[in-house]
Amino acid sequence: MTIVNILILISSLSFYSYVVSYFTSPFMKKEFKRFNLEKLGLTVIILEILGATGLLIGLKINIILIVSSLGLSLLMFFAFTVRIYIKDSFWVSFPAIFFMFLNFYIFIKSI
């Protein structure tokens, strides 16, 4: 197993856990409300499910890996942008930055 494959699994499982926590933890829905994006919450979750699933399928079908990793990287770029806009601290924003760069690295390695 290559380092990129390990990173794909880490990213995919992390996004799946975020999706589960959205449905099981009231904190996650409160965060979307705090961002003033509560109407987009379910859309973001669907994009995360598609991206995480695409990363796993992308282990066999490279074009899906390319699209999924780029999509998740862009999604995390927008998440980071929102966190800057609402003036969150660096440490609160760090997961968005981390997953943005992680998925961009996967994207670069997959093209």
Secondary structure, 3 states (H helix, E strand, C coil): CCHHHHHHHHHHHHHHHHHHHHHHCHHHHHHHHHCCCHHHHHHHHHHHHHHHHHHHHCCCCHHHHHHHHHHHHHHHHHHHHHHHHCCCCHHHHHHHHHHHHHHHHHHHHHC
